[in-house]
């Protein structure tokens, strides 16, 4: 019987200040003063917000628009910070997600349709998503889509390239990847043999 793995710690939610600091850097400003000038907001107030002050919603929405931050995430972060400690956990609740009912229903249907091996893989994907930054998840999803659209011989070539690039590495998941490649190769060989018979 498989032992239940402990889920990775949920990364702490981002504060308004950290989201704005990240946006300043992402937008190429060298410091808070240059950013305030660039987006035409009063430096004194903007500097306070970067230091942890929570401004009014209208000001947050203005910052979100000018710094290309998702306004819903910025407002949610502000309300989470202002909420009493015992209420903060609810801000990560699925009930706060837009259109959550359809999403939860689809996830439930997918889980119901999975066999044991697929469920294990689904759990691994969920752990990866929970423990990884959003950008890493987007890249991984994009790569998976590319991989799934490849013809069988190209996919096999890609497998070989990955294994070649990682030769000598002891990265997490590499052993499983090697085993999966071997299983795929034997399945492809079997299918080809049937076609020639």
HUUR-V12138 format. One line per field, one symbol per residue. phi: phi as a letter, one per 20 degrees, with the letter a starting at -180 (. if undefined). burial: # if it has 9 or more other C-alpha atoms within 8 Angstrom, else .. A space follows every 10 residues. Layout:
phi=???
burial=???
//
This chain:
phi=.fefefffgf ffffegffff ffffffenee bffffgffel cffgffffff epfdefggff fffgffdldf ffffffffff feffgfegff fefffefflf gfffffffff ffeeefffff ffffffffff edfgffffff ffffffffef fgffffffgf fffffdgned ffnffffgff ffffffffff fffffef
burial=.......... ....###### #.###...#. .#.####... ..#..##### .........# #.###.#.#. #..#####.# .......#.. #........# .......... ...#....#. ......#### #.....#... .......... ....##..#. ..#....... .......#.. #...#..... .......
//
